[in-house]
């Protein structure tokens, strides 16, 4: 991990403006994920401590994802129509960063649920304009490389956040409120960096030549096929708060080690993103086929396995998360004209989130009825996505980055 961060530091010294922008947004995401992923590593057990049931935890997590993903339909379309990429992204970041430390003040699971959903809404608002801005820079350095590098920094933050939370819980005898309060520090740092980025890069869309900025045609058929495949994969991908709740209810992983397992997942996700992004630029969407098959094995491991199997399953869950957070948006950028990407990201992730919440509800019911049925549902959904990805593969080809002279 340290060597990867060192490579990022060395690259920044002689980077192009596009790469510098990607690195800047990546550092912002490091502290953003430090904050909210640290929080998400314990929200499941925290809701349980406040009196929520397993089904309630699933519904809250799923609802947060559903609302957060579907609000991207509006934030993405508004970003493209108005060109106000930064103002919309900033509003989302402020809401998200404020919601996490306020969880320390929640007096009931209902208020905690409101804040958890608010955090997801903030992420939903800021993601389409942010991804659109990143895609403009990716034209020069490669879509896989840009999104992979960003995701690596993003997930390194998601590694340190849960580790800090685990340390706080160990020192303060599992005081969840103190853990949430401590996360205010990286939240403030993130918002400070956001202000700097806004000043340094007021118009990231100018990183793409003006003639490429015009709105393209309607979204191509391959986009819709790809979206259907991603929706199936999302339906079978359990949210980590529910996985963490299962750890506690089954006694497989202790409360103190649960954030550590989440950190392991984030480390795998971040490290893999650097390699997979480059591989994506060379091989195209084909790489998603074996990755989907491998990631599907997370379900039997985390829900049916013992301690070490759960650890391996958490790592595979992290691999799957890295694929969904880096390669999926990189592939969308190849399919859609620059001037429509925020709208495309909003629509794509809106459908994706709807499938996620539907799957979360099913998983939340099955976890109390049949773990075998739960695993069959998750693996079946993941594998059902593969034929659709294969169809997309036949309609797309790798696109090499085109550096400017």
C-alpha positions as CSV (number, residue, x, y, z in Angstrom):
1,X,0.0,0.0,0.0
2,X,2.8,2.4,0.9
3,X,4.6,1.8,-2.4
4,X,1.4,2.5,-4.3
5,X,1.0,5.8,-2.5
6,X,4.6,6.6,-3.2
7,X,4.0,6.0,-6.9
8,X,1.1,8.4,-6.7
9,X,3.3,11.1,-5.1
10,X,6.1,10.7,-7.7
11,X,3.6,10.9,-10.5
12,X,2.2,14.2,-9.3
13,X,5.6,15.9,-9.8
14,X,5.6,15.7,-13.6
15,X,1.9,15.1,-14.2
16,X,-0.2,16.7,-16.9
17,X,-3.1,19.0,-15.9
18,X,-5.5,16.2,-16.4
19,X,-3.6,13.8,-14.2
20,X,-3.1,16.5,-11.5
21,X,-6.9,16.9,-11.4
22,X,-7.4,13.2,-11.0
23,X,-4.9,13.1,-8.2
24,X,-6.5,16.1,-6.5
25,X,-10.0,14.6,-6.6
26,X,-8.4,11.3,-5.5
27,X,-7.0,12.9,-2.4
28,X,-10.4,14.5,-1.7
29,X,-12.0,11.1,-2.0
30,X,-9.3,9.6,0.4
31,X,-10.6,11.8,3.2
32,X,-14.2,11.5,2.2
33,X,-14.0,7.7,2.3
34,X,-11.9,7.9,5.5
35,X,-15.0,9.6,7.0
36,X,-18.0,7.8,5.6
37,X,-16.5,4.3,5.2
38,X,-15.3,4.5,8.8
39,X,-18.9,5.2,9.7
40,X,-20.4,2.5,7.5
41,X,-18.1,-0.2,9.1
42,X,-20.1,0.1,12.3
43,X,-23.6,1.4,11.3
44,X,-25.0,-2.1,11.2
45,X,-24.0,-3.0,14.8
46,X,-24.8,0.6,15.9
47,X,-28.4,0.3,14.7
48,X,-28.6,-3.1,16.4
49,X,-27.4,-1.6,19.7
50,X,-30.1,1.1,19.4
51,X,-32.8,-1.6,19.0
52,X,-33.1,-2.2,15.3
53,X,-33.7,-5.7,14.0
54,X,-31.8,-7.5,11.2
55,X,-34.6,-6.7,8.8
56,X,-34.6,-3.0,9.8
57,X,-30.9,-2.8,9.3
58,X,-31.4,-4.2,5.8
59,X,-34.2,-1.8,5.0
60,X,-32.3,1.2,6.3
61,X,-29.2,0.3,4.3
62,X,-31.2,-0.6,1.2
63,X,-33.3,2.5,1.4
64,X,-30.3,4.7,1.8
65,X,-28.7,3.2,-1.3
66,X,-32.0,3.4,-3.2
67,X,-32.6,7.1,-2.4
68,X,-28.9,7.9,-2.8
69,X,-28.7,6.2,-6.2
70,X,-32.0,7.5,-7.6
71,X,-31.3,11.1,-6.7
72,X,-28.4,10.9,-9.1
73,X,-31.0,10.9,-11.9
74,X,-31.6,14.6,-11.0
75,X,-28.2,15.7,-10.0
76,X,-26.6,14.2,-13.1
77,X,-29.2,15.7,-15.5
78,X,-29.0,19.1,-13.7
79,X,-25.2,19.0,-14.0
80,X,-25.3,18.5,-17.7
81,X,-28.1,21.0,-18.3
82,X,-26.6,23.8,-16.2
83,X,-22.9,23.1,-16.3
84,X,-22.8,23.6,-12.5
85,X,-20.7,20.5,-11.9
86,X,-18.9,22.0,-8.9
87,X,-21.8,23.7,-7.0
88,X,-23.9,20.5,-7.2
89,X,-20.9,18.3,-6.1
90,X,-20.1,20.7,-3.3
91,X,-23.6,20.6,-1.9
92,X,-23.6,16.8,-1.8
93,X,-20.2,16.7,-0.1
94,X,-21.3,19.1,2.6
95,X,-24.4,17.0,3.4
96,X,-22.4,13.8,3.4
97,X,-19.6,15.0,5.6
98,X,-22.0,16.6,8.1
99,X,-24.2,13.5,8.5
100,X,-21.4,11.2,9.8
101,X,-20.3,13.0,13.0
102,X,-23.9,13.8,13.8
103,X,-24.5,10.1,14.3
104,X,-22.7,10.5,17.6
105,X,-25.8,12.5,18.8
106,X,-28.5,10.1,17.6
107,X,-30.7,9.1,20.5
108,X,-32.6,6.3,18.7
109,X,-32.3,4.0,15.8
110,X,-34.9,6.1,13.9
111,X,-32.7,9.3,14.1
112,X,-29.6,7.3,13.3
113,X,-31.5,5.9,10.2
114,X,-32.3,9.4,9.1
115,X,-28.6,10.4,9.2
116,X,-27.5,7.2,7.5
117,X,-29.9,7.9,4.6
118,X,-28.8,11.6,4.5
119,X,-25.2,10.5,4.1
120,X,-26.2,8.3,1.2
121,X,-28.2,11.2,-0.3
122,X,-25.1,13.4,-0.1
123,X,-23.0,10.9,-1.9
124,X,-25.7,10.4,-4.5
125,X,-25.9,14.2,-5.2
126,X,-22.2,14.7,-5.7
127,X,-21.2,11.5,-7.6
128,X,-22.5,12.1,-11.1
129,X,-20.9,15.6,-11.5
130,X,-17.7,14.3,-9.9
131,X,-17.5,11.3,-12.2
132,X,-18.3,13.5,-15.2
133,X,-15.5,15.8,-14.3
134,X,-13.1,12.9,-13.9
135,X,-14.2,11.5,-17.3
136,X,-13.0,14.7,-19.0
137,X,-9.6,14.3,-17.5
138,X,-9.6,10.5,-18.4
139,X,-9.6,11.3,-22.1
140,X,-5.8,12.1,-21.9
141,X,-4.6,9.4,-19.5
142,X,-7.0,6.5,-20.1
143,X,-10.4,5.8,-18.6
144,X,-9.3,2.8,-16.7
145,X,-6.2,4.5,-15.4
146,X,-8.0,7.6,-14.3
147,X,-10.9,5.9,-12.6
148,X,-8.6,3.1,-11.2
149,X,-6.2,5.7,-9.7
150,X,-9.0,7.7,-8.2
151,X,-10.6,4.5,-6.8
152,X,-7.3,3.4,-5.3
153,X,-6.9,6.7,-3.3
154,X,-10.6,6.5,-2.5
155,X,-10.3,3.0,-1.1
156,X,-7.1,3.7,0.8
157,X,-9.2,6.2,2.7
158,X,-11.8,3.5,3.2
159,X,-9.0,1.4,4.7
160,X,-7.8,3.9,7.3
161,X,-11.3,5.0,8.3
162,X,-12.4,1.6,9.7
163,X,-9.0,1.0,11.2
164,X,-9.3,4.3,13.2
165,X,-12.8,3.3,14.2
166,X,-11.5,-0.1,15.4
167,X,-8.8,1.6,17.4
168,X,-11.4,4.0,19.0
169,X,-13.7,1.1,19.9
170,X,-10.8,-0.8,21.5
171,X,-9.7,2.2,23.6
172,X,-13.1,3.5,24.6
173,X,-14.7,0.1,25.3
174,X,-16.9,0.0,22.2
175,X,-18.3,3.5,22.5
176,X,-19.8,4.0,19.1
177,X,-20.6,7.7,19.7
178,X,-16.9,8.6,20.3
179,X,-16.0,6.7,17.1
180,X,-18.5,8.8,15.1
181,X,-17.4,12.0,16.7
182,X,-13.7,11.3,15.9
183,X,-14.6,11.1,12.2
184,X,-15.4,14.8,12.2
185,X,-11.6,15.5,11.7
186,X,-11.2,13.9,8.3
187,X,-14.5,15.4,7.3
188,X,-13.2,18.9,7.9
189,X,-10.0,18.1,6.0
190,X,-12.0,16.9,3.1
191,X,-14.2,20.0,2.9
192,X,-11.0,22.2,3.0
193,X,-9.5,20.3,0.1
194,X,-12.8,20.6,-1.8
195,X,-12.5,24.4,-1.5
196,X,-9.0,24.3,-2.8
197,X,-9.9,22.1,-5.8
198,X,-12.7,24.4,-6.7
199,X,-10.3,27.3,-6.9
200,X,-7.6,25.5,-8.8
201,X,-9.9,23.8,-11.3
202,X,-13.0,26.0,-11.8
203,X,-13.9,24.3,-15.1
204,X,-12.6,20.7,-15.4
205,X,-14.8,20.2,-18.5
206,X,-12.2,22.4,-20.3
207,X,-9.8,19.4,-20.1
208,X,-11.7,18.1,-23.1
209,X,-11.5,20.0,-26.4
210,X,-14.5,22.2,-27.0
211,X,-15.6,20.3,-30.1
212,X,-16.0,17.2,-28.0
213,X,-18.3,18.9,-25.4
214,X,-21.5,18.9,-27.5
215,X,-24.3,16.7,-26.5
216,X,-24.3,13.4,-28.3
217,X,-27.1,11.3,-29.7
218,X,-29.5,9.3,-27.5
219,X,-27.8,6.8,-25.2
220,X,-26.6,3.9,-27.4
221,X,-28.2,0.4,-27.1
222,X,-25.0,-1.0,-25.6
223,X,-25.4,1.3,-22.6
224,X,-28.8,-0.2,-21.8
225,X,-27.5,-3.8,-22.1
226,X,-24.6,-2.9,-19.8
227,X,-26.9,-1.3,-17.3
228,X,-29.1,-4.4,-17.2
229,X,-26.0,-6.5,-16.4
230,X,-24.8,-4.1,-13.7
231,X,-28.3,-4.1,-12.1
232,X,-28.2,-7.9,-11.8
233,X,-24.7,-7.8,-10.2
234,X,-26.0,-5.1,-7.8
235,X,-29.0,-7.1,-6.7
236,X,-26.7,-9.9,-5.6
237,X,-24.2,-7.7,-3.8
238,X,-25.0,-7.5,-0.1
239,X,-24.4,-4.2,1.7
240,X,-21.6,-4.4,4.3
241,X,-23.7,-3.1,7.2
242,X,-25.9,-6.3,6.8
243,X,-22.8,-8.4,6.5
244,X,-21.4,-6.8,9.7
245,X,-24.8,-7.5,11.4
246,X,-24.5,-11.1,10.5
247,X,-21.0,-11.2,11.9
248,X,-22.4,-10.1,15.3
249,X,-25.5,-12.2,15.3
250,X,-23.6,-15.4,14.3
251,X,-20.6,-14.7,16.6
252,X,-18.3,-15.3,13.7
253,X,-16.4,-12.0,14.0
254,X,-16.2,-9.9,17.2
255,X,-17.4,-6.3,17.3
256,X,-13.8,-5.0,17.6
257,X,-12.6,-7.0,14.6
258,X,-15.5,-6.1,12.3
259,X,-14.0,-2.8,11.2
260,X,-10.7,-4.5,10.6
261,X,-12.4,-7.0,8.2
262,X,-13.9,-4.0,6.4
263,X,-10.5,-2.4,6.2
264,X,-9.1,-5.6,4.6
265,X,-11.9,-5.4,2.0
266,X,-11.1,-1.8,1.2
267,X,-7.3,-2.5,1.0
268,X,-8.0,-5.2,-1.6
269,X,-10.4,-2.9,-3.5
270,X,-7.9,0.0,-3.5
271,X,-4.8,-2.1,-4.5
272,X,-6.7,-4.0,-7.1
273,X,-8.0,-0.8,-8.7
274,X,-4.6,0.4,-9.7
275,X,-3.9,-2.8,-11.6
276,X,-7.4,-3.4,-13.0
277,X,-7.6,0.1,-14.3
278,X,-4.6,-0.4,-16.6
279,X,-5.8,-3.8,-17.5
280,X,-9.2,-2.4,-18.5
281,X,-7.5,0.1,-20.8
282,X,-5.8,-2.7,-22.6
283,X,-8.4,-5.5,-22.6
284,X,-11.6,-3.5,-22.3
285,X,-14.8,-4.8,-20.7
286,X,-13.7,-8.4,-21.1
287,X,-11.9,-8.2,-17.7
288,X,-15.3,-7.9,-16.0
289,X,-16.3,-11.5,-16.8
290,X,-13.7,-13.3,-14.7
291,X,-13.8,-10.6,-12.0
292,X,-17.6,-11.1,-11.6
293,X,-17.2,-14.9,-11.3
294,X,-14.5,-14.5,-8.7
295,X,-16.3,-11.8,-6.7
296,X,-19.5,-13.9,-6.6
297,X,-17.7,-16.3,-4.2
298,X,-17.9,-13.7,-1.5
299,X,-21.4,-14.8,-0.5
300,X,-20.9,-18.4,0.5
301,X,-17.7,-17.4,2.3
302,X,-19.0,-14.5,4.4
303,X,-22.5,-16.0,5.2
304,X,-21.6,-19.7,5.6
305,X,-17.9,-19.8,6.5
306,X,-15.9,-19.7,9.7
307,X,-13.5,-17.0,10.8
308,X,-10.8,-17.5,8.0
309,X,-13.4,-18.1,5.3
310,X,-15.2,-14.9,6.3
311,X,-11.9,-13.0,6.1
312,X,-11.3,-14.4,2.5
313,X,-14.9,-13.6,1.6
314,X,-14.5,-10.0,2.9
315,X,-11.5,-9.6,0.6
316,X,-13.5,-10.9,-2.4
317,X,-16.3,-8.5,-1.4
318,X,-13.8,-5.7,-1.5
319,X,-12.6,-6.9,-4.9
320,X,-16.2,-6.7,-6.2
321,X,-16.7,-3.3,-4.7
322,X,-13.6,-2.0,-6.4
323,X,-14.8,-3.3,-9.7
324,X,-18.2,-1.6,-9.3
325,X,-16.7,1.7,-8.1
326,X,-13.9,2.0,-10.7
327,X,-14.3,-0.2,-13.8
328,X,-18.1,0.3,-14.2
329,X,-17.9,4.1,-14.5
330,X,-14.8,3.8,-16.7
331,X,-16.9,1.6,-19.1
332,X,-19.8,4.1,-19.1
333,X,-17.4,6.9,-20.1
334,X,-16.5,5.0,-23.2
335,X,-20.1,4.6,-24.3
336,X,-21.4,8.2,-23.9
337,X,-20.4,11.6,-25.3
338,X,-18.7,14.0,-22.8
339,X,-21.6,16.4,-22.6
340,X,-24.1,13.7,-21.5
341,X,-22.0,11.8,-19.1
342,X,-23.3,13.2,-15.8
343,X,-26.8,12.4,-17.1
344,X,-25.7,8.9,-18.1
345,X,-24.1,8.3,-14.7
346,X,-27.2,9.5,-12.9
347,X,-29.5,7.2,-14.9
348,X,-27.1,4.3,-14.8
349,X,-26.6,4.4,-11.0
350,X,-30.3,5.2,-10.4
351,X,-31.2,1.9,-12.0
352,X,-28.3,0.2,-10.3
353,X,-29.4,1.5,-6.9
354,X,-33.0,0.4,-7.5
355,X,-31.7,-3.1,-8.1
356,X,-29.4,-2.9,-5.1
357,X,-32.3,-2.0,-2.7
358,X,-34.5,-4.7,-4.2
359,X,-31.7,-7.2,-3.6
360,X,-31.1,-5.9,-0.1
361,X,-34.7,-6.4,0.9
362,X,-34.6,-10.0,-0.4
363,X,-31.3,-10.6,1.4
364,X,-32.7,-9.1,4.6
365,X,-35.6,-11.5,4.5
366,X,-33.5,-14.5,3.6
367,X,-30.9,-13.9,6.3
368,X,-33.4,-14.9,9.0
369,X,-35.0,-17.7,6.9
370,X,-32.3,-19.5,5.0
371,X,-28.6,-18.7,4.7
372,X,-28.4,-21.3,1.9
373,X,-31.1,-19.5,0.0
374,X,-29.4,-16.2,0.6
375,X,-26.2,-17.5,-0.9
376,X,-28.0,-19.0,-3.9
377,X,-29.7,-15.7,-4.6
378,X,-26.5,-13.7,-4.4
379,X,-24.4,-16.0,-6.5
380,X,-27.2,-16.5,-9.0
381,X,-27.7,-12.8,-9.6
382,X,-23.9,-12.2,-10.1
383,X,-23.6,-15.1,-12.6
384,X,-26.7,-14.0,-14.5
385,X,-24.9,-10.7,-15.3
386,X,-22.2,-12.5,-17.3
387,X,-24.1,-13.1,-20.5
388,X,-25.1,-9.5,-20.7
389,X,-21.5,-8.4,-20.1
390,X,-20.5,-10.8,-22.9
391,X,-22.9,-9.1,-25.2
392,X,-21.4,-5.7,-24.4
393,X,-18.0,-7.0,-25.0
394,X,-18.9,-7.9,-28.6
395,X,-20.0,-4.3,-29.2
396,X,-17.1,-2.5,-27.6
397,X,-13.3,-2.4,-28.1
398,X,-10.5,-1.2,-25.9
399,X,-9.7,2.5,-26.4
400,X,-6.2,3.7,-25.8
401,X,-5.6,7.1,-24.1
402,X,-4.8,9.9,-26.5
403,X,-2.2,12.2,-24.9
404,X,-2.1,15.8,-26.2
405,X,1.0,17.1,-27.9
